[in-house]
Amino acid sequence: MYDTNTRKEFRIMKWKHAFFFILIAFIVVNCSRTKGLVVENSRTTSPAEIFSFHSPMTVKVGWIPYQNHRVVKTGKDEWKIVESNDEVFQGNAPVILVTYESGDSILLDMNIENELLGKLVKHSAMTQQPISRPFNAYFENAKCQSCHPQYKEVDFDR
């Protein structure tokens, strides 16, 4: 009924399908295996074990009114306030207010880069030094070494 070429093509198709089925099954079996995580040097603590805290700082989002300015989108999730002489615009611009127990505070723009904001907040919480501008001078002056023993070597840039 079938000629030999048709039979060959049919057998080749069967092998191709079988090969792909075996390949998919192999991938599924290997990817679904859970690899046991071995944690050798871990410690657990509870908040009750903490005996000393640094001074608290609060981070709040606030709104500052503006007039004769307008908010312009400069990029994805980035906004800028620019002067507007054409029309009278009024509105409120969001800011981040960081306040310390000492009474010091600083306003940070909402378009601050996430990485920089995180580094500023972490650095301030760890060194107990209020954030100040320019930020590069702040990072140079607020030393982490003031809290760490001199003999302990720590890479603070990580």
N, C-alpha and C positions, 0 to 999 in steps of 0.2 A: 503494500500500500504506500509506504513512505519511501522516498528515494534515500540513498545513503547520505547525501548532503544534509537533508532535513533532519535525519537521525543524529548526525554529528552536532549540528547546531543545537538540537534539543538537549543533548548530553552536556554540551558546553554551558548552556544556560542553566542547567541543573547544578553544575559544579560552581558556577558563579554565585547562584543563590545560596547554595550551601556554604560557600566560603564567607559571604557577607553575614550569614546567620551565625556562623561560628565566631567570626570577628566581633560582632555585636555582643554575643553571649560572653565572650572573653572579657570585653571591656566592662560590661555590667557586673560580672563576678568580681573583677579586680577592683573596681571603683566602689563597690558596695561593702567591701571588707572594712571593718573599723580597725584602725591601727591604734593600739594601746599607747597612751601617752605616759611616759615615765617621768615623773617629777621627782628629781633627786634632792635638790636643795630648796625646798619651799618651807615657808613658815606660815602659821596662821596666828592671827591676833584678834582680839575682840576690842571694841572701843573702850571697854572698862579698864583695859590694861594701859591705856595712854595716860601718862601722868603729868604732861605739861603741853601747853598749846602756845602757838604764836599768837600775837595780837590779831583780833578779827578785822576783816575788811568786808565791806559790802559792795556788791556790784548791782546797780539798778539801771533800768532803761527809762529815760525821761524824755520829755518833749520841750523844745525851746521854740517860742513863737518867733516868726520872722515876718518882715514887711518889706515891700519893694524888692523882693528877691523871688526866685522860683527854684523849684527842685527839678533838676535835669538828670535823666538816667544816662550814666556814662558807660555802663557795661552790665553784665549779668549780676544782679543783686548789688549794684554799685550806684550810688546817687551822689550828686554834688549840688550845692546851693550856689547860684550865680545871681548877680545883680540884674535887675530887669527895669529898664527905663521906659519901655514901651507901655506897659500896663501896670496897674497896681495889683500886686499879688500879696496875699497874706496866707499864712499857714503855720504849721508846726513841724519842726525837724527833729527826728529822733537822735538822741545822744546816749552814750553809756557813761554813767556817773560812778566813779570808784571813790568810796569814802572810807577813811581810816578812823580808828578809835581816837587817834590824836586830834582829829578835827580836820586834817589835811584831806583834800579831795582834788580830783582831776576829771575833766570831761574828755572823753574819747569819741571821735566820730564813728558813726555806724558803719562807714565804709572802710574801717581799719581791717587789714588782712587778718584772717582767722589765726594764722600761725603766729603773727606778731602779738595779737591780743592774748592768745594762750600763753605765750612766752612771758609777756609783761605781768599777767596775773599770777602765774606760777612763780616767777622770779620775785615779785613783790611779797607774795605769801611766804616764801621760803626765807628771804633776807630781812623781812619786816621793814623794808625801806619803801616809802611812798613812791609811786610812779611819777616821773617828771620828764619834761621835755628838755633837750632833744633826747630821744630814746637811746641812741648809741652812747651818749655820755652817762645816761642812767645805768645802762648795763655795765659800764666800766666802773662806776662809783659804788654801786650796790653789790658788794662782794659776798659771795656765798661762803667764803673762807671764814667769815666772822662767826659762823655757827658751827663749823666743823673743826675737829681737833687738827692741829698742825701736822701730826704724823700720818694722818689718813689722807691718801691720795685719791682724789675724785675728779673725773672728767666732767666738768660743769657744762661743756658745750654740747653734750649729747642731748 
